[in-house]
Amino acid sequence: MTQSRGRRRFGILVPFTNTNIEPDMVLLRPDGVSLHFARMGGYDQDEIPDADQMHGLGAADLTEPLHLLQGVRPDV
């Protein structure tokens, strides 16, 4: 039986509009790694993001989502 926790904790920031990354990361997760996600600001999910929207996402205040991830003391 493989262990799903204990070796490393990965903290991952995800735009709130991204519905693909969590299941993809679960499929790619090595044994012994636990995944911890926090949502951050995003862009209009009904539009294909342009350079301005992506720049805005990069400039978003990450204080709150990073604070939430700190609670699990991620290794990465």
C-alpha positions, 0 to 999 in steps of 0.5 A: 500500500502506498502512503499518500502523506508524509514525505512532502507537502506541496502548496499550490496557488490556483486562479479561481477560474482554473478547474483543470489543475487540481485533477491534473496535479492529483494524477501527477502526484508522486507517492508520499506527497500531499497536495494543498491548494489555495485559490487566488484571483482570476479573470473572466472565465467566459473570455480567453485571457489576453496579455492585460488579464494575465498581467493583472493576475500576476500583479494580484495581491497574494497575501491572503492565499499565501497565508492560507497555504502557510497553515499547512507548512508546505515544503514546496 
